[in-house]
Amino acid sequence: MGYQHTRKPVRDRPKTAQQSNIDKQILCLHKAMAEKLIANQHYIPQVLDTIEARYECGKMRHGAYLFWSSLMEHIHQPELFMASLLDNGPQTTKYRRQTVLIGILTEREREAVLETKFTQ
């Protein structure tokens, strides 16, 4: 008997305006976090520790673990890292909603990103 695919597909429901706005904000924040991470690589161990800790205690599923782990393997290839992190696919959007890139932006930097992107 062959392998039976049992994974639930990512839902392609139309997003509400509020959900779309939140995803845009998260995308902008991830762009800023990624730029800062690439420029300040002393944050890398912190991100890797977050990935491992969440996975080990069951707060991260295997697919998310593979996504974030693989992404971090490409941190020294900035174009690939940014393109992968900022991809607009539904699965990547879902992963960004539970980011492991925590503690990289200060609250002031975070506010500045959101203010700049959403007050224009």
N, C-alpha and C positions, 0 to 999 in steps of 0.2 A: 504494500500500500504506500502511496506517495505522501509526501508532506502536505498537510492541509493548513492553509493560511488562516490563522485565527485572530490576527490583530485587527482591531477596529480601525476603520479609516478615519482620518481627520475629517471632521464635519465641514462641509462646504456651505453652511448656512450663510445667508446674507448677514453681514455685520450691521449692527446699529450704528448710527452716527457717533454715539458715545464710545463704542468699542473701537471704531476706526480712529477716533481722536486719541484714545489711549494708546493704541498700537503705534501711531505716529510719534507720540511723545516718547514711548519706550524706544523706538528706533533712533530718535535723535539722541537720547541719553546713551544708548549703546555705541553710537558713533563717537561721542565724546569720551566715553569710558575706554573704548578700543584705542583711540588716538593717544590717550594718556597712558594706557598700559604699554603700548608699543614704545612710547618715549621714555617711560619709567619702568623698566623691566624688573625692578625690585618687588613689584606687586605680583609677579608670576607665581612664586611659591604660595602666596596667600590664596590665589585663585585655585591652584591645584589642590590645596588643602581643603578648600570649600567643596570642590567637586567630590573628593574622596570621602569627606565627612558626611555629606548629604547622601551619597550612594550607600555607604556602610550602614547608616541608621535608617535607610528605607525611605528617605524623603525625595529620592530621585530614582526614576525608573531607568532600566538598562539603556533604552534608546537615547534618553537625555544624557546619560553618562557617556555613551559612545560619542554623541554629538560634541559635548563640551571637551572631552578628552582629546578627540581628534582635532577639534578646533585649536586647542592649546598647543598641539604638536606643530602647528603652522604659524605660531606667533612670530617666528623669525622670517616669515614671508609675508610682509605687511599687506600686499595687495590681495593675496589669497585669503588671509585672515579676515580682512575687512569685508571682502566680497562674500565670504561664507557667513560671517556674523550678521551682515546687513541684508542678506537674501530676503526677499518678500514672500517666500513660500509659506504656506500655512503651518508647516511643522516648525520651521525656524522661528516664525512669529510666536508660536506656542512656547518654544524653549526660552525665547527672550523674556516672556512674561514671568518666568521663574529663574531669573538670571543668577549666575554664580559670580558675576563681576561686581561684587559688593565691596564697599569701602574704598573704592578707587576715586570716585568724585567726592569732594567735600559738599556739604549742603549748599554752600554759596555757589560752587561751580554748577551743581545740579540746577539750582534756581536760575542761574544765568543762562544755561542752555535752554531751559524751557521758556524763559522770558524772551530770549532772542528769537527762537523759532516760532513762537506762537503769538507774538505781539506785532508781527510785521503785517 
